[in-house]
């Protein structure tokens, strides 16, 4: 085994998703950096998640055939070739090490029998799909979201397990291209963590596309049949299908990383505990040998979206370079790119605790833009903290919501006074005009 001192770096990054940006930025700042990745440099987003799903959703909106949509998706994901991204890392001055990294001891990581030393360790190993505890599910044809977004198959009958963001997007994709989709969700509505109107409207959209929604029931048992598979439900019913797409959530990838040798608190469900600077919480009795551990992205349990992971990446870079920066999660957007799309930020009426919320809303059907688009689906709601008189949350569903709701994200982050927000002029005709009457109502009530 090679001595860690022979291959020592200022910074060693485990994971090439959120870690890719961290590694490149630190290398450009003059640090010696190595990036360890066992799959594709770039992480899940460009190859197995964000980019392929958005490409397929875009193709569905354009009415393309499945064959054209798959070809376009594969072009977007570069046919799962990470060579261009690896070349970008090399150009930035990053050493890319292919393989699975594991902490050997404080100050050293082992990759396939070789050791590499570090002063700062960044853990950005992402997350992995969760397989639900359903009897027999390992004996029937299943896909994870990663597999569904890389295969050319179009199942005739598809069961989607999970009504969260991934389940909703994939249900719309496959329903749009002709699959007989049945979505199973144990909660009483889709996107259960968000304002109720979001899930209700999206459920109506999916049903109109032909999807069968089984809400408030769980999957109990799966078995093979002569024609495919049968999934039994907690309400006594069953679904016959050709494949099950598992979209029941993800968990931080922290297993077998050797983090216990560093005293890092890593929970299999919640991920690595970090402070406001994204520094990993370490047992104070652990000897760290003068090294520091940081974490960013899904592995922290705080950033389940790519844009949130990128935000944490910038926080880590600043702090590694000695420029203290604290992460603020009050205004991190949550988006689902169905048609219409969902956008939420800050607290939701479902999850708000310790606050007295004042809510106001407006239907997009009342906007001239809805008439222009010939699409009146949607609504926006804003939530203010009565005690402070500022916005603390928002939710919207409607065409392009991820675009015209961005100003509310800024307003929440900056704690902009309602009186100023209510005086903002929006272009006509836009869906953004829907925000104006909501702000006026909140201003009057507060």
Helices and strands as residue ranges (DSSP letters): G 4-7, E 8-14, H 18-28, E 33-37, H 45-48, H 50-62, H 66-76, G 78-80, H 83-92, E 94-98, E 101-105, E 108-111, E 114-123, E 127-129, G 137-139, E 142-144, H 145-148, E 157-161, H 165-176, E 180-185, H 196-208, E 212-215, E 219-225, E 228-233, E 238-241, E 243-246, E 250-252, G 259-262, E 266-267, E 271-272, E 292-295, G 297-300, H 306-320, E 334-336, E 341-346, E 357-363, G 364-366, H 368-373, E 379-385, E 390-398, H 401-404, H 406-414, H 418-421, G 431-433, H 434-445
